[in-house]
Amino acid sequence: MSLLRLEGIRKGFRRGREEVVALDGVDLCLDAGGFTALVGPSGSGKSTLLHLSGGLDKPDAGRILLDDRDLSTLSAGDRAQLRRRRIGFVFQFFHLIPTLTVAENVELPLVLDGARKTNGRVGELLDRVGLAHRADHLPGELSGGEMQRAAIARALVARPQLLLADEPTGNLDSATGGEILDLLCQQVSEEGTALLMVTHDVSAARKAKQVLHLRDGRLAEK
Amino acid sequence: MTRAARLLNLRRMRRQPLRVVLAVLAVGAGISLAMAIFVVSASMSSSFAKFGRSIAGPAPLRIVGAASRGGLDQRVLDTVDRTPGVAAAVPVVQAVTYGHTSPTSKQDIGVLALGVDCRIEAFVGRFGCDPQALASASDSTAPLVASSLARRLGPQGEIRTDVGPVPIAGAPTQARLDGIAGGRIAVFPLPVAQRLFARPGALDVIYVKPAPGVSVDVLRARLTKAVGGWNGVLRSTDAPPAASLALGAFLPIFGMLSIFAIAIAAVLVYDTVSLSVEERRHDLAVVGALGGRSRTIIGGTMLETGVLGLVGGILGGAGALFLARPITASMSSFTTRFVGIPVTVQTTPTPFVLGAVLGTLIAAAAAWWPARRAMRMDVAAELSNRQMRDETAAPVRLKRAIAFTVLACGALGVCWLAQRNGALAPWQPIAGQLGVALASTCFIVACGAWAPIVLRAAGRMRRQTAATRLGLANLVRDPGRTATMAAAVGAPIATAFIIVSFVASIHDGVVHGITRGYTGQVRVATVDPNNTANLDSMVSPQVIARLRSFPGVARVDRTAFVLTGHETKKLVGVKAIEHPEPQWRLPVLNGTGDLGRLQQGEVMVGPGVARRLHLRAGSTLQLDTPRGFAPVRVQGVWQDGDTNGQAVTTSMAQLESLYGPQPSPEVLLKPAPGVSPAALAAAVRRAGIDPRLQAQTAPELATRISRSINAQFASFWALQRGLLLVAFVAVLSTLLLVAVQRRRELALLAAVGMAPGELGRMVVAEGVAIGVVGTVLVTGSGTGMYFALNQVVPILVGFKDPVRLVLPAIPLWGVVATVVVVAAALLPAWRTAHVEVVENLQYE
């Protein structure tokens, strides 16, 4: 059964006076437990597609269905709730809050959801990503790999059904990148989380069950 | 939400103490100026209430007369005694005068002289008072003096009265009196006080104690009915009505300036929050991406700002107490002379509480818009770096600058309309104050709005260093912040210019008025000329008699002044002079100003009383007198500023028929032919008729009054210093935050070869540019504000002074303000010079 379905998605942006079409009639299907890699040149619309899938933005045309719920019909509050509870984001530049410790960054989605007790889940995840010893450190004190592991822990803390990763290894060396990918693959295989990953990294894309190629706003299976 | 707010907002505050300090200082500075007024008013009320309690003892009510000096007919006492529910009624003469440590001492010590009879035992307990002894006491018998006053005056001390000085050598002392009026009390037998202080058959107050079980309010209503509407029944703790004259003009002016200070503080908080929100756009986008609710974002920002406002408000409360000191000192010098009550700053929790509330509200209001903007941010665009600020466009807001300039000029027009024809219409004072508030705000905003436009023109000048050119470009492309800084810098310069110009204006007005009115005459008095008409230290009849026979004196003209009314907003100053010279005639606003018709009982009224009571030529004015209401016919309205425009000029005969024989606060000597006023004044001074006697020609008098008025501007100078602090905070916080926001750009400049020193000089150049442009623009805006105030202030204070623009004050204070601004730019300059290149070029 499809967890995530994109149907006829079109999205454009205005840069000054110019209209740029980022996505032009994109269809995509991702099953629960599936792993799809999205590759393409810079500016092809990969991140835009990811943001649309996570309800961060609305398409100009088309439908985005998450568990058969059309995201475009949901209010901003409902979409935010989805992101808190059912979707996890992993970004290329980690996007950790610099004034919060690692543990506080990881628990942030739960705090935003009003959860009172988070220690158990946070500790479990920090163990899983190998950062238990860094729980009280600030992001500025971590290496790139550690920051991305913290970001992954944050993305997983609410037990999401869908994981959206935007160039998760883009800012890491190959060894560290490999570790990160292993973590993500582990999540897919062990927890049944669906993973949609944008990447430039060919070797990372090979780990996916399906590789889709995005060029000039159009999608093709590679 | 609370935990999220703690993590995302309050945690950030802990890690950015300097930003917190700046925001708190901005709120504190604005609040303190506004709260200072509250502290002054509260201190005055508190001081009056404390005095009232100490004087009145167990009596909760007091009856006052139609006039501030001896305004209560003694026969009212019988009426009070007969009123059901009165347990005790104690008549008192309460005179405000001076004491001195010796006949020749220059220092005036305020003394409250009381006259009581044996009825006082009903309040203080029996002490063996002998009514016959009191009735037969002579005027030369020394009074009962508070121990502390006796110590202060010393063995050669004396107390001035309306018939001359009374030595206190050998005077009995009473330590119990030390607790009343700060221990500056002297008590005379009632008949003696009535003679010494020119109150034959008259009293100042009757203190009333209700019988057991009688409600104070009920008794008050009965007494009000019994004593007649021209007398007043007040609570013992109520302020003396005459004391309100001190606040009459001061409060509206200071109020307007304080509202302006709060507006600047709100703009600074808005700026700080906007920049802070902008700086953490990225964090807010991440929170949004993780599913943060809109109320988390907006609520957290409001909470953070609310905390800053709360702390700033409390700090403002402390600042208010500090700022209130010079203002209260100025008010106190007036109240001490006018009603014998000194005022001190009362430290209570209220300014802190009110300051905290006001600070929180202002901060929350200022943060609302930036918080909403943050809530509506395009998260996806922010995370993709699509929503970068357009750092190349430089919108020049010419329309805004023109619009505010036009609005300011329009407000100036409103001020002009408000003062037309003497401002006799009821709507004119309100329109005037609104006009001043609008003109001041719009002129300062216009000053800020023109700043980036002027700077853009300046940026085209040749021969600029790279640092200067970049600094000017930074200011031009951020017109909003540049406007705020320029406005904040312009405000203290404009305030200083206005104060200095008003001082010059008042000086010239006083010189012109005094010179015209007193020309060819010599003023003789025992006290200084300003605000001393209520002092019971008048020129004695013996001195007047000696002056009448003094060589070179052709004529001695007595003056008289009576402050009537017992309700704060209904006071009228009735004055007269024997044989008024033609130059006494003031500009007439309505009707005629025929001095001859004064002798026929037709009075001239000032613009304030004319407006309040709708008086014009031909109207009938009801004056409160000790024997009832007295109708008098109004001949006309003229520009008389005495008593804040609430003055009525009559003939001496009419005044004394209404209020009884009056002592003279001053007399005017007309020199005999061939004798100059200067020679006569010198001769009178040399003669030593009375050690206290002053003799002044018109120019000497003008200088003395002018100097006395200047001293009252101390509070406005304190305000101006406060505005300099606000300017400092404005520039420091803005430049600091902008440096944080532009750190990528600054890192790039450093990366392409701009030396650290040059980077720092760029920021300093911004500070200098702000100082200079603020100074230049305030020439126009400050002049506009001055004209607005010049039109409207006469409506409040009664005196119309000529326009005087002391333009050199602008560059002088411009230099001071620029130095302050450059000092504020030093820390941002240092930080900019030490920007971390690699770290900031990698900034996400």
Interface residues (C-beta under 8 A of the other chain):
Chain A: F13 S47 T48 H51 L52 G54 L56 D57 A76 G77 A80 Q81 L82 R83 R84 R85 I87 F89 F91 F93 H95 L96 I97 P98 T99 L100 E104 L108 P109 V111 L112 D113 G114 R154
Chain B: M1 R3 A4 L7 L8 R11 R12 R15 H282 D283 A285 V286 V287 G288 A289 L290 G291 G292 R293 S294 T296 D378 V379 A380 A381 L383 S384 R386 E844
